[in-house]
Amino acid sequence: MEKRLLSGDEAVALAARDAGIALGTGYPGTPSTEILEAFGALGGRAQWAPNEKVALEVGLGAAFGGGRALVTMKHVGLNVAADPLFTAAYTGVTGALVVVTADDPGMASSQNEQDNRRYAIAAGLPMLSPADPQEAYDYFFRAVELSERWSLPVLFRMTTRVCHSKALVASRATPMTPRAPSFVRDIPGRVMVPAFARPAHRKLRAKLAEIATFGDASDLHTVTEGSRDLGIITDGVCALHAAEASPGASFFKIGLVHPLPIERLRAFAAGVKRCVVIEESDPVIAEALRAAGIAVESKPEAFRFGELDVARVRRILARDLSPEPPLPRGKPPELCAACPYHPVFAALRKLDCIVAGDIGCYTLGVMEPYRALDTCVAMGASIGVGLGLRHVLPADQARRVVSIIGDSTFIHSGVSGIMEMVYNPPELGHVVIVLDNGITAMTGQQEHPGTGRTLEHQATGKISIEGLARAMGIDTAILDPFANPAGFATLLAEKLATPRLSLIVARRPCVLAAADIRGWEKAAEATRAAQACCPGAVPEDA
Ligand SMILES: Cc1ncc(C[n+]2csc(CCOP(=O)(O)OP(=O)(O)O)c2C)c(N)n1
């Protein structure tokens, strides 16, 4: 059997290829980003969507058409995709739909540490929880099988450690046979007006009851008999920490975290003197067991925060509530020395702006020496938050409010903020700065619809940020702040002084990506030129 050293993300990508996934789509977000990149590198059809909601809808469409689809995102991405997700649980799918949510307990690179196992419960969808790269590979096929057997989207919950740790992964000798997509009309099944949605909800609940029975007997759960004095119920990477922390205990490792195998867990808990649930983030499993009348110990509240590791699991088991040693201090992140954003933050500081910020490399403008960011909440929020501030603040403060947003974030969810700005303009106008470094830098330089290149850097349709803004009637200026820092500061001061709605595109490529962008753009230009002269032609070196 072939074995390769793979991260969890790469293992999912390999499994997606071996499972005949017809389409992989998603939006970048640590720790999930590498899945689609690796899937594309393996020859799979992988593409970035403008945001997670669109990605899920594209995946759903592919699965309505009978194909097998993969959709990837980080945990907060599922908030953006939640609207179609909940109703997709009613419509179900014809092919397969696996939705990877990569959670980030401890917030290695996220704005919150929400536990997306709660989404499985809320939406009523099955969820698998692999512990390591081998399980990520193996469970992926199980997810496809579950999805096809019950015609439901399946959630696949990974966490930072599972996504990024590497292990030898044995792959299948024979891939799954791919399906041939074909449209079969099913109006009551896919058009969720109330008359069709009411029975669809009942059908979903009936399916979940069937899956619960299936799960009770499934080998997705592993029971390891050990000491009867201590039983540990666990899922995901915590199973590995717990196995090292207490090798002699009895273990119930849950593979399908929703619906839970309640009756098997009841029997397991009854068979041991002390039963402890070891889980990262929220006490989701412990709460469900207690609600079912199963007496289990849950971790103390202090362990809801951050990742677990072997030492922390030992503390939970020893009921040790003494203060934990502080985490080793890493080097604080900072803007690159030659980042094109420096002059923008210098100008914002100089003009004493109140800055509604957003998520991306530019969030680092909050650090010294600028401290030029006053809010940062969610992707795209800078524009709405800036408008809200403008609406209520006294004039001398309102005039200084600026929204700043990156190019990828603008495309992701900033555009709807611009619509709000046009529709409900503040009395004193507003100024939005789009920090356009030509790439999604924060997550490792991914393309987006504003770059005009695909996930694999090939030429494709391009969204013009200034074109969009002008089409919405916004006074728009474009400037390279690095080449002309004084000009940028003057322009910003001018825009702040008018009661109009203004957008400044601060455009200069990310210093780390500039050379690559030049190369990709050259090849993309050649493709565009060839296609303009004779459609369909692609130059050999493109
Ligand atoms: C809903 C959501 N999806 C994905 C992410 C991960 N993420 C953080 S910032 C960012 C985009 C950054 O790109 P851009 O706006 O171009 O700014 P840059 O980093 O290039 O400065 C992404 C994808 C997130 N935080 N939230």
The ligand as an SDF file (V2000), in Angstrom:
LIG
                    3D

 26 27  0  0  0  0  0  0  0  0999 V2000
  -15.3500   34.6650    6.7260 C   0  0  0  0  0  0  0  0  0  0  0  0
  -13.8590   34.5850    6.6410 C   0  0  0  0  0  0  0  0  0  0  0  0
  -13.3030   33.9130    5.6220 N   0  0  0  0  0  0  0  0  0  0  0  0
  -11.9590   33.8170    5.5160 C   0  0  0  0  0  0  0  0  0  0  0  0
  -11.1490   34.4010    6.4520 C   0  0  0  0  0  0  0  0  0  0  0  0
   -9.6460   34.2900    6.3300 C   0  0  0  0  0  0  0  0  0  0  0  0
   -9.0730   35.5430    5.8480 N   0  0  0  0  0  0  0  0  0  0  0  0
   -8.6580   36.4870    6.6870 C   0  0  0  0  0  0  0  0  0  0  0  0
   -8.2380   37.8620    5.9040 S   0  0  0  0  0  0  0  0  0  0  0  0
   -8.5520   37.2480    4.4090 C   0  0  0  0  0  0  0  0  0  0  0  0
   -8.3880   38.0250    3.1430 C   0  0  0  0  0  0  0  0  0  0  0  0
   -7.2280   38.8960    3.1360 C   0  0  0  0  0  0  0  0  0  0  0  0
   -7.0280   39.3770    1.8420 O   0  0  0  0  0  0  0  0  0  0  0  0
   -7.1140   40.9040    1.4940 P   0  0  0  0  0  0  0  0  0  0  0  0
   -8.4100   41.4720    1.9200 O   0  0  0  0  0  0  0  0  0  0  0  0
   -6.7900   41.0520    0.0640 O   0  0  0  0  0  0  0  0  0  0  0  0
   -5.9850   41.5500    2.4100 O   0  0  0  0  0  0  0  0  0  0  0  0
   -4.3940   41.2540    2.4360 P   0  0  0  0  0  0  0  0  0  0  0  0
   -4.1620   40.1560    3.4130 O   0  0  0  0  0  0  0  0  0  0  0  0
   -3.9670   40.9260    1.0660 O   0  0  0  0  0  0  0  0  0  0  0  0
   -3.8140   42.5250    2.9340 O   0  0  0  0  0  0  0  0  0  0  0  0
   -8.9940   35.9580    4.5390 C   0  0  0  0  0  0  0  0  0  0  0  0
   -9.3190   35.1220    3.4110 C   0  0  0  0  0  0  0  0  0  0  0  0
  -11.7780   35.0790    7.5200 C   0  0  0  0  0  0  0  0  0  0  0  0
  -11.0780   35.6660    8.4920 N   0  0  0  0  0  0  0  0  0  0  0  0
  -13.1090   35.1670    7.5820 N   0  0  0  0  0  0  0  0  0  0  0  0
  1  2  1  0
  2  3  1  0
  2 26  2  0
  3  4  2  0
  4  5  1  0
  5  6  1  0
  5 24  2  0
  6  7  1  0
  7  8  2  0
  7 22  1  0
  8  9  1  0
  9 10  1  0
 10 11  1  0
 10 22  2  0
 11 12  1  0
 12 13  1  0
 13 14  1  0
 14 15  2  0
 14 16  1  0
 14 17  1  0
 17 18  1  0
 18 19  2  0
 18 20  1  0
 18 21  1  0
 22 23  1  0
 24 25  1  0
 24 26  1  0
M  CHG  1   7   1
M  END
$$$$
